[in-house]
Amino acid sequence: MSDGSPSSMQAVPTSSEGLRMGVWRRGDEGPPIVFVHGFPDTHVVWEPVIDRLSDRFACITYDVRGAGASQAPSSREGYRLSHLVTDLVAVLDSQSPDRPVHLVGHDWGSVQSWDAVVREGSDARLEGRIASYTSISGPCLHHADAYVGSAKRGDRRRKREALNQLRHSWYVYAFHVPVLPEAFLRTATGRMLRQTGGQPLHFADTLPSDAVNGLELYRANIFHREPVPGGARTRLPVQLIVPLRDPYVTPALLRDVHRFAPDLTKVEIDAGHWVPRSHPDEVAACVAEFVTAHAT
């Protein structure tokens, strides 16, 4: 698998809401772990981590809708978090129908996985199917809303931290401008990502189209919330892996997660945003220890 080729993992035909999904599996022993990638990646971002875990765990990963080998929906609404959660359910049904999985998400993979985690107690499709969750560089959007509200009511330090996060999130708002982001991403995505900490060799050949499709994740979800029955809280064990030099998600944004996930473990790594590629040993060790501690 270290050659970066999907063929080095077992491809598993899967579909969700009529869309073809690219799903891969490596290893059949031990607790199942599902890895969910972010923007503008594909499942390939997880390969170095899976290389270090597949001898002990059943490692499952997939391309989210609109990326890599997975089909894109026909409308922006198709990128709403509710549909992304449905895709996760399809993967669970296909790959681990009878055993809870340990979920690991990075960037938008973390954002969408959070949405599944906080609905685990109210969505019958998810109840009892997630054993633990490891989040990397992607907040729950409901928690981010609470962070902003707290900052508005907080002291000067809180307000400064929130303004700093806003500066780091400039691209979120830029992506809502019509036409221009698409033109830019089709031509300059690789250069931009290398300049902001991306590992240039890990992006798939489909990067330009993946990036353009991925804009719809921001446009469909940043200013849209679907209520969570009982609030955006979870009883599940959650691990936050916090890259301290992430240029997009500051550690301050994640400070209050314990309010929503009381069974919380936090690990800080001196790394940038693409920590699954830059620090796979550390990420794999954190995941292995956490999954083993919460194996069912």
VENHUGI-V781281 format. One record per helix or strand of 3 or more residues. SS is the DSSP state (~ for helix, > for strand). FROM is the first residue (numbers start at 1). LEN is the number of residues. If there is no record, write none. Layout:
# VENHUGI-V781281
ss->{SS,SS}
from->{FROM,FROM}
len->{LEN,LEN}
This chain:
# VENHUGI-V781281
ss->{~,>,>,>,>,~,>,~,~,>,~,>,~,~,~,~,~,~,>,~,~,>,~,~}
from->{6,14,19,23,32,43,58,76,81,101,108,130,141,156,170,180,200,207,237,251,257,264,275,280}
len->{3,3,3,4,5,9,5,4,15,6,11,7,13,13,5,16,3,15,7,4,3,6,4,14}
